[in-house]
Amino acid sequence: MDRIYILGHSMGGHGTYILTQLDPDYFAAAAPSAGNGLKTTEYFVDVSLIKDIPFWVFHGDKDHVCPIEKDQLIFALQATPRQGGRTLHTGLIT
């Protein structure tokens, strides 16, 4: 297998970020949904480790369980279409 994709929702979205940082060359792309569920963690995403992985990030801007603020780092990463995309659900809790 040469094309491995990873995705997850809520805690699975959090795990998506963690696993892509542990072995960035292993994954072809990632799609976390409402990730970053650990409110007590600091900004744990090291963008320099995952900058070459296309991400398609899904998050609601009214999500109080998994705050969207931490995903803003990844949203900023998607500066070009090659790098993936983002889907922001305005007014929704994902």
C-alpha positions in Angstrom: 0.0 0.0 0.0 1.4 3.4 -0.9 -1.6 5.7 -0.2 -2.7 5.7 3.4 -5.3 8.3 4.5 -6.4 9.1 8.1 -9.5 10.6 9.4 -11.4 10.9 12.7 -14.1 12.8 14.5 -13.8 14.5 17.9 -11.2 12.5 19.8 -10.5 10.7 16.6 -9.8 14.1 15.0 -7.4 14.7 17.8 -5.7 11.4 17.2 -5.5 12.3 13.5 -3.3 15.3 14.4 -1.2 13.2 16.8 -0.5 10.3 14.4 0.3 12.5 11.4 3.0 14.3 13.6 4.5 11.0 14.7 5.0 9.7 11.2 4.3 12.5 8.6 5.7 10.5 5.7 3.3 7.6 6.2 0.1 9.4 5.4 -1.0 10.7 2.0 -3.6 13.0 3.5 -5.7 13.6 6.6 -9.2 14.7 7.4 -9.9 15.5 11.0 -13.4 16.6 12.1 -13.9 18.6 15.3 -10.5 17.6 16.5 -8.4 19.0 19.3 -10.7 17.7 22.0 -8.3 18.0 25.0 -9.1 21.4 26.5 -6.2 21.2 28.9 -3.5 20.8 26.2 -1.6 23.7 24.8 -1.3 24.1 21.0 0.1 20.6 20.4 0.1 20.7 16.6 3.6 21.3 15.3 2.8 22.7 11.9 6.4 22.3 10.7 6.0 18.5 11.0 2.8 18.3 9.0 3.1 21.2 6.5 3.5 18.8 3.5 0.4 16.6 4.3 -2.8 17.7 2.6 -5.5 18.3 5.3 -9.2 18.7 4.9 -10.4 20.0 8.2 -14.1 20.1 9.3 -15.2 22.1 12.3 -18.2 24.0 13.6 -17.5 27.5 14.9 -19.9 27.1 17.9 -18.3 23.9 19.2 -17.6 24.2 22.9 -16.5 20.6 23.5 -13.7 20.7 21.0 -12.8 24.4 20.6 -12.2 25.6 17.1 -9.3 27.9 18.1 -6.8 25.1 18.0 -7.9 24.2 14.5 -7.1 27.7 13.4 -3.5 26.7 13.1 -4.4 24.1 10.5 -6.8 26.4 8.8 -3.9 28.8 8.3 -1.9 25.9 6.8 -4.3 25.5 3.9 -3.0 28.5 2.0 -3.1 26.7 -1.4 -5.5 24.1 -2.8 -2.7 21.6 -3.0 -2.5 21.5 0.7 -6.1 20.4 1.2 -9.0 22.5 2.3 -11.3 23.4 5.2 -15.0 23.2 5.9 -16.1 25.6 8.6 -19.7 25.0 9.7 -20.9 28.5 10.7 -23.3 28.5 13.7 -23.0 24.7 14.2 -21.6 22.5 16.9 -19.8 19.6 15.2 
